[in-house]
Amino acid sequence: MPSPAPRTFDAPFDRPEDAAGSWTHDPMHFPHPLPPLSQDMMLNVFLTAFGYRGTFVQGYLFTEGAGPPPPTEEVLARGAVTIWNEDFVPSITAFCRDVRDRDYSGLTAPQLVEALAETTAKSAEQFRYTMIVVFPFMGPTLGLMGFSEQVLGAEGPMLVASVLQAATNDSALAGEGLGDLIALAATSAELRDAVSSGDLNQIRASAGGPAFMAAFERYLSEYGWRVDDWSLMHKPTWAENPQVPLRMLSLYAGDPERSPAKAMERSQAQRKAAEAELQRRLPAEARPQFEGMLAAASQHVPMSESRARWQLTLAGVLRIPAIALGHKLVEAGALAEANDVFYLSLDELRAVAASPTPATKELVTARKQELAGQLKLQAPPFLGVPPSMEDMPPEAQAVMTRFFGFGVTPSTEARIIKGNAASKGVVTGRARVIRNLDQSDLLQPGEILVCGLTAAPWTPLFAIAGGVVTDTGGILSHSAICAREYAIPCVVGTQVGTRQIPDGALISVNGDTGIVEILG
């Protein structure tokens, strides 16, 4: 039987006193309750990068506005793709490198608090670059999808989405990098067994181990500082906890057909089939306009996945000064472990750094218990007056539909779940409900990944899964893009998938219709 739905908030008592109007919760990017330091970090991001306030209720983020900020005149003048690749990515890369390369060991605890506050503010400034390009780079794609729907009917957007997958992107490259590591591990039976064990010391001592570890460390340096999703700064990254990617490597090694390389072959075949179908179905009079719009949207997937990579990395590198501060407070007897720093606000950290006390450990324990209780809640979509899609400009409505997946009415049938069709194909398999990447080793080859959302570090799981079902997202969401990249059926934006689908249940996923059926 499906697990009972988490209880919702007790309105109106949870509503902030100043939350007049509509305050929106974004479950696709911020599905989790956050501890105090992460809350401070996210409030900084929203004020700086989006230009509007946020508030936390029961640990969940609500914002007084929804959607990306408008582009600047410079972005419009130079073009989103050009300014992103030439200016913004180099700036973000340099910032992240500076944070990683800085020596924090000589700073006192009070100095580390101020370094953390300064780094958080600068990270939010860099995060803004990832947002002011959204409407300009998504606009051509949204226009193309609308046009294809008019000309080709309901299947038009899916055909367009499949064709747009042709370009190389950061998430796919990260998956291919793991595939390269598997190929390196396969050069020695001893090394392959050591990699499957996940024991770093055993890997180093194996034949070929030093070369593998050098490649693995290069991979972690490139991709390992991404947080698991947009708000989980309080969770260790792959660079800090390499056991997560090692578990994924062991799953790849167990079934070569599930490797990223094989998935790319299947994706190429799907892409060619979509191109052929478009050539067959497009009316002659519509082709010139369609081809022009397709060319304008050609960089959508690389832009989308590059933004995701750097957003997650900007959050991940904030852990470096935070953990440095945590170690200082452990030495002072104020914390039990360095990661406990996330359970205190910046103001509380200033006070503890100035006057460490063992009593702080008790506060952290209480905060952890509080967060565990909040995880059992289901945040409502808004506080106050419900937002109206009709009041949004057309481009914002398109983003909310195609990217966020708004507009799906959850099924009231126990065994039928409705969502957005995101990647073609039909598959039947056992559902594996994965709530975070710490559970990634539970997913076995061919099982259906059922989750709230996915972010870039989840991408390698798409090579293992037989299909994907998510609670959030539309046809242009990260989950949808990656499912098409790995050529597996996908239904997104179900809203209820993780609650209604029992772990281990046999389910059918129809990526053409957006229907998931619980078979038993």
Order of alpha helices (4+ residues) and beta strands (2+ residues): beta-alpha-beta-beta-alpha-alpha-alpha-alpha-alpha-alpha-alpha-alpha-alpha-alpha-alpha-alpha-alpha-alpha-alpha-alpha-alpha-beta-alpha-beta-beta-beta-beta-alpha-beta-alpha-beta-alpha-beta-beta
